[in-house]
Amino acid sequence: MNTLFSLSRPLLFIALLTIPQGVGAQDAPDLMARFNALAQDGDAVYKRDGANAAIEHYERALLDPRFENFGRIHLRMAQIHQDERRYPEAAYHFMECERDRRVEEIDRKFICKGGYEEVTAPLVIRGLPSRKAQIFILEPQLFSGPFTSGDRLPLGLVELTVEADGHRPMTSKLTLEGPREWEARLGLRFREGQLVPEGFVGGGEDPEAVHPMEHMAPSDSGGSSRWPVYVTAGVGAALVGAGVGVGIDNRNAFEQTRATQRAGQCAPMTDTTACGRSIADALNRAQLADGLWISGSVALTSALVWWLFFDDASEKVEAP
């Protein structure tokens, strides 16, 4: 436990006896009296039943109209989460404490804001290809959404995705233990046009052109058969087609989720989890699409090499 956090606890109890700014003269004493009683009960619950029980105690109070989402309740929750090394939750409640002007300004500045800085650190993203490149935080979910290089994030595991023109979205994980610079990782480039030459998979411009594989009449080259070539080529073409189809469909779904997120409809503690899961599913489907078309390309290439091998073997057998 660091020095600033150790000093903040006495300041908190001293501040409990003061009247917060922005509260009416009649309401302030009653609010503080209710909070003092709540805090005493919370301390007893913490000692008797542990951190989780104390958090539940304060969560119920936040929903109680008598406390009106009071910032000092957030402060108590933040300190408990910080003790338990739950940094995303601690950062969220420290931030909510700092926003509530009913809390004394000196407490918001030195305790709430100071606590937030203790459990977060700035993350600088290097190597972005252009200013249009975007970064989205997936984990922790309390801070999910668009991210600007240099902003602060909670300590611990961070999962983010980098989106840049011409590249597939790339998801990365890193551990934030203090101020850090991180080199952006870009996904594979989007491919345009056919992945395999038209002459090999058919569909050339000349409708009367003969498919190259039609010349591959079954023959006996040392007892070998060419049917595996046809099977491999067919499977490869199917995988390529499936990968391209899944990729196009997934891209549309991914853009819809991003539009929802940019519109601010993924607010913390409500739709955030749903958006985070939708983005994660889209990224998984993108990886599946990559795997399909890459596997298909490998299969088609293998079939082509195998075919040329058979032709070379046939020429050697027929040579005088």
C-alpha positions as CSV (number, residue, x, y, z in Angstrom):
1,M,0.0,0.0,0.0
2,N,1.5,3.3,-1.0
3,T,2.0,6.5,1.0
4,L,-0.7,8.6,-0.7
5,F,-3.4,5.9,-0.1
6,S,-2.3,5.5,3.5
7,L,-2.7,9.2,4.1
8,S,-6.1,9.4,2.4
9,R,-7.9,7.3,4.9
10,P,-7.5,9.8,7.8
11,L,-8.4,12.7,5.5
12,L,-11.6,10.8,4.6
13,F,-12.8,10.5,8.2
14,I,-12.0,14.2,8.9
15,A,-14.0,15.1,5.7
16,L,-17.0,13.1,7.0
17,L,-17.6,15.8,9.6
18,T,-17.7,18.7,7.1
19,I,-20.6,20.0,5.0
20,P,-20.0,19.3,1.3
21,Q,-20.3,22.2,-1.2
22,G,-23.4,22.4,-3.4
23,V,-25.8,20.8,-0.8
24,G,-28.5,22.8,0.8
25,A,-28.1,23.9,4.4
26,Q,-31.0,21.7,5.6
27,D,-30.1,18.7,3.5
28,A,-26.3,18.6,4.1
29,P,-26.4,17.6,7.8
30,D,-28.9,14.9,7.2
31,L,-27.0,13.5,4.2
32,M,-23.7,13.5,6.1
33,A,-25.4,11.9,9.2
34,R,-26.9,9.2,7.0
35,F,-23.5,8.6,5.3
36,N,-21.6,8.5,8.6
37,A,-24.0,5.8,9.8
38,L,-23.7,4.0,6.5
39,A,-19.8,4.1,6.7
40,Q,-19.8,2.8,10.2
41,D,-22.0,-0.1,9.2
42,G,-19.8,-0.7,6.2
43,D,-16.7,-0.9,8.3
44,A,-18.4,-3.5,10.5
45,V,-19.4,-5.5,7.5
46,Y,-15.9,-5.3,6.0
47,K,-14.3,-6.6,9.2
48,R,-16.9,-9.3,9.7
49,D,-17.7,-10.6,6.2
50,G,-14.9,-9.3,3.9
51,A,-14.6,-7.0,0.9
52,N,-17.3,-8.4,-1.3
53,A,-19.9,-8.1,1.4
54,A,-18.9,-4.5,2.0
55,I,-19.1,-3.7,-1.7
56,E,-22.6,-5.1,-1.8
57,H,-23.5,-3.0,1.3
58,Y,-22.4,0.2,-0.5
59,E,-23.9,-0.8,-3.9
60,R,-27.3,-1.0,-2.2
61,A,-26.8,2.4,-0.7
62,L,-26.0,3.9,-4.1
63,L,-29.5,2.8,-5.3
64,D,-31.1,4.3,-2.2
65,P,-32.8,7.7,-2.9
66,R,-31.8,8.9,0.5
67,F,-28.1,9.0,-0.6
68,E,-28.6,10.3,-4.2
69,N,-25.5,8.5,-5.6
70,F,-23.3,10.4,-3.1
71,G,-19.7,10.6,-4.2
72,R,-18.3,9.6,-0.8
73,I,-20.0,6.2,-1.2
74,H,-18.0,5.8,-4.4
75,L,-14.9,6.8,-2.6
76,R,-15.4,4.1,0.1
77,M,-16.0,1.5,-2.7
78,A,-12.9,2.7,-4.6
79,Q,-10.7,2.3,-1.6
80,I,-12.0,-1.2,-0.9
81,H,-11.4,-2.2,-4.5
82,Q,-7.9,-0.7,-4.4
83,D,-7.1,-2.8,-1.3
84,E,-8.2,-5.9,-3.3
85,R,-6.2,-4.9,-6.3
86,R,-9.3,-4.6,-8.5
87,Y,-8.0,-1.6,-10.3
88,P,-10.6,-1.1,-13.0
89,E,-13.4,-1.0,-10.4
90,A,-11.3,1.3,-8.2
91,A,-10.6,3.7,-11.0
92,Y,-14.3,3.9,-12.0
93,H,-15.4,4.7,-8.4
94,F,-12.6,7.2,-7.8
95,M,-13.7,8.9,-11.1
96,E,-17.3,9.1,-9.9
97,C,-16.2,10.5,-6.6
98,E,-14.2,13.3,-8.3
99,R,-17.3,14.2,-10.4
100,D,-19.6,14.8,-7.5
101,R,-19.3,18.4,-6.4
102,R,-21.1,17.7,-3.2
103,V,-17.8,16.3,-2.0
104,E,-15.4,18.9,-0.7
105,E,-13.1,20.3,-3.5
106,I,-10.0,19.5,-1.5
107,D,-11.1,15.9,-1.1
108,R,-12.0,15.6,-4.8
109,K,-8.6,17.0,-5.8
110,F,-6.3,15.1,-3.4
111,I,-8.2,11.9,-2.4
112,C,-10.5,11.1,-5.4
113,K,-8.3,12.3,-8.2
114,G,-5.1,11.2,-6.4
115,G,-6.6,7.7,-5.9
116,Y,-7.6,7.6,-9.6
117,E,-4.0,8.4,-10.6
118,E,-2.7,5.7,-8.3
119,V,-4.7,2.9,-9.9
120,T,-4.2,4.1,-13.6
121,A,-1.3,4.9,-15.9
122,P,-1.0,6.6,-19.3
123,L,-0.7,4.4,-22.4
124,V,1.0,5.9,-25.5
125,I,0.4,4.1,-28.8
126,R,3.3,4.4,-31.3
127,G,3.4,3.3,-35.0
128,L,-0.1,4.1,-36.1
129,P,-0.1,4.3,-40.0
130,S,-2.2,7.4,-40.1
131,R,-4.4,9.8,-38.1
132,K,-7.4,7.9,-39.3
133,A,-6.3,4.8,-37.5
134,Q,-8.5,4.1,-34.4
135,I,-8.0,2.3,-31.2
136,F,-10.8,0.7,-29.2
137,I,-10.5,-0.7,-25.7
138,L,-12.2,-4.1,-25.1
139,E,-10.9,-4.9,-21.6
140,P,-11.4,-3.7,-19.0
141,Q,-15.1,-3.4,-20.0
142,L,-15.7,-0.5,-17.6
143,F,-13.4,1.6,-19.9
144,S,-14.3,0.0,-23.2
145,G,-14.7,2.2,-26.2
146,P,-12.6,4.6,-28.3
147,F,-9.2,5.4,-26.9
148,T,-6.8,8.3,-27.5
149,S,-3.1,7.7,-27.2
150,G,-1.8,9.1,-24.0
151,D,-5.0,8.7,-21.9
152,R,-4.9,6.8,-18.7
153,L,-6.2,3.2,-18.2
154,P,-6.5,1.0,-15.1
155,L,-3.4,-1.0,-14.2
156,G,-3.4,-4.7,-15.2
157,L,-4.5,-6.5,-18.3
158,V,-5.6,-4.3,-21.3
159,E,-7.1,-5.8,-24.4
160,L,-7.5,-3.4,-27.4
161,T,-8.0,-3.5,-31.1
162,V,-6.3,-1.3,-33.8
163,E,-8.3,-0.4,-36.9
164,A,-6.5,1.1,-39.9
165,D,-7.4,1.6,-43.5
166,G,-6.5,-1.4,-45.6
167,H,-5.9,-3.7,-42.7
168,R,-8.1,-6.1,-40.8
169,P,-8.8,-5.2,-37.2
170,M,-6.0,-6.5,-34.9
171,T,-6.6,-7.5,-31.3
172,S,-3.7,-7.3,-28.8
173,K,-3.3,-7.8,-25.1
174,L,-0.8,-6.1,-22.9
175,T,-0.1,-5.6,-19.2
176,L,-0.1,-2.0,-17.9
177,E,2.0,-1.7,-14.7
178,G,2.9,2.0,-15.1
179,P,3.4,4.6,-17.8
180,R,4.0,2.7,-21.0
181,E,4.7,3.2,-24.7
182,W,3.4,0.4,-27.0
183,E,4.0,-0.3,-30.6
184,A,0.7,-0.7,-32.5
185,R,0.2,-4.1,-34.2
186,L,-1.7,-4.0,-37.5
187,G,-3.8,-6.9,-39.0
188,L,-3.4,-8.4,-42.4
189,R,-4.0,-6.3,-45.4
190,F,-7.3,-6.7,-47.2
191,R,-6.9,-8.5,-50.5
192,E,-8.5,-7.3,-53.7
193,G,-9.4,-9.4,-56.6
194,Q,-8.9,-13.2,-56.9
195,L,-6.5,-15.0,-54.6
196,V,-5.7,-17.7,-57.2
197,P,-5.1,-17.3,-61.0
198,E,-8.2,-17.7,-63.1
199,G,-6.6,-20.3,-65.3
200,F,-6.3,-22.7,-62.4
201,V,-9.7,-22.4,-60.9
202,G,-11.6,-21.7,-64.1
203,G,-13.9,-18.8,-65.0
204,G,-11.7,-17.1,-67.6
205,E,-13.0,-14.5,-69.9
206,D,-13.2,-16.9,-72.9
207,P,-16.3,-19.1,-72.3
208,E,-15.0,-21.6,-74.8
209,A,-11.6,-21.9,-73.1
210,V,-10.9,-25.4,-71.8
211,H,-10.2,-25.7,-68.0
212,P,-6.6,-26.8,-67.5
213,M,-7.7,-29.6,-65.3
214,E,-9.7,-31.1,-68.1
215,H,-6.4,-32.0,-69.7
216,M,-5.5,-34.0,-66.6
217,A,-6.8,-37.3,-67.9
218,P,-6.2,-40.1,-65.4
219,S,-3.0,-41.9,-66.2
220,D,-0.7,-44.4,-64.6
221,S,2.5,-42.9,-63.6
222,G,4.2,-45.5,-61.5
223,G,0.9,-46.7,-60.2
224,S,-0.1,-43.2,-59.0
225,S,-3.6,-41.7,-59.5
226,R,-4.4,-38.0,-60.0
227,W,-7.7,-38.0,-58.2
228,P,-6.2,-36.5,-55.0
229,V,-5.3,-33.4,-57.1
230,Y,-8.9,-32.9,-58.1
231,V,-10.1,-33.4,-54.5
232,T,-7.5,-31.0,-53.1
233,A,-8.2,-28.3,-55.6
234,G,-11.9,-28.6,-55.0
235,V,-11.6,-28.3,-51.3
236,G,-9.1,-25.4,-51.6
237,A,-11.5,-23.5,-53.9
238,A,-14.4,-24.1,-51.4
239,L,-12.3,-22.9,-48.5
240,V,-11.3,-19.7,-50.3
241,G,-14.9,-19.0,-51.2
242,A,-16.1,-19.6,-47.7
243,G,-13.4,-17.4,-46.2
244,V,-14.2,-14.5,-48.5
245,G,-17.9,-14.9,-47.8
246,V,-17.5,-15.0,-44.0
247,G,-15.1,-12.0,-44.1
248,I,-17.5,-9.8,-46.1
249,D,-20.5,-10.7,-43.9
250,N,-18.5,-10.2,-40.7
251,R,-17.2,-6.8,-41.9
252,N,-20.7,-5.5,-42.2
253,A,-21.6,-6.8,-38.7
254,F,-18.4,-5.3,-37.3
255,E,-19.2,-1.9,-38.7
256,Q,-22.7,-1.9,-37.3
257,T,-21.3,-2.6,-33.8
258,R,-18.7,0.2,-34.2
259,A,-21.4,2.6,-35.3
260,T,-23.4,1.7,-32.1
261,Q,-20.3,2.3,-30.0
262,R,-19.4,5.7,-31.7
263,A,-23.0,6.8,-31.1
264,G,-22.4,6.4,-27.3
265,Q,-25.0,3.6,-26.9
266,C,-22.5,1.4,-25.0
267,A,-22.6,3.2,-21.7
268,P,-20.6,1.7,-18.8
269,M,-22.6,-0.7,-16.6
270,T,-25.4,-1.0,-19.1
271,D,-24.8,-2.0,-22.8
272,T,-21.0,-2.2,-22.4
273,T,-20.9,-6.0,-21.9
274,A,-23.1,-6.6,-24.9
275,C,-21.0,-4.4,-27.2
276,G,-17.8,-5.9,-25.9
277,R,-19.0,-9.4,-26.7
278,S,-20.2,-8.4,-30.1
279,I,-16.8,-6.9,-30.9
280,A,-15.0,-10.0,-29.6
281,D,-17.3,-12.3,-31.7
282,A,-16.6,-10.2,-34.8
283,L,-12.8,-10.4,-34.2
284,N,-13.1,-14.2,-33.8
285,R,-15.1,-14.5,-37.1
286,A,-12.4,-12.4,-38.8
287,Q,-9.7,-14.8,-37.6
288,L,-11.9,-17.7,-38.9
289,A,-12.3,-16.0,-42.3
290,D,-8.5,-15.5,-42.5
291,G,-7.9,-19.2,-41.6
292,L,-10.4,-20.4,-44.2
293,W,-9.0,-18.4,-47.2
294,I,-5.4,-19.0,-46.2
295,S,-6.0,-22.8,-45.8
296,G,-7.8,-22.8,-49.2
297,S,-4.9,-21.0,-50.8
298,V,-2.5,-23.5,-49.4
299,A,-4.6,-26.4,-50.7
300,L,-4.9,-24.9,-54.2
301,T,-1.1,-24.3,-54.3
302,S,-0.5,-27.8,-53.2
303,A,-2.8,-29.2,-55.9
304,L,-1.0,-27.1,-58.5
305,V,2.4,-28.3,-57.4
306,W,1.1,-31.9,-57.4
307,W,-0.3,-31.5,-60.8
308,L,3.0,-30.2,-62.2
309,F,4.8,-33.0,-60.6
310,F,2.6,-35.6,-62.3
311,D,3.1,-33.9,-65.7
312,D,6.9,-33.9,-65.2
313,A,6.8,-37.6,-64.2
314,S,4.7,-38.4,-67.3
315,E,7.2,-36.6,-69.6
316,K,10.0,-38.6,-68.2
317,V,8.2,-41.9,-68.7
318,E,7.3,-41.1,-72.3
319,A,10.8,-39.8,-73.3
320,P,12.6,-42.2,-75.8
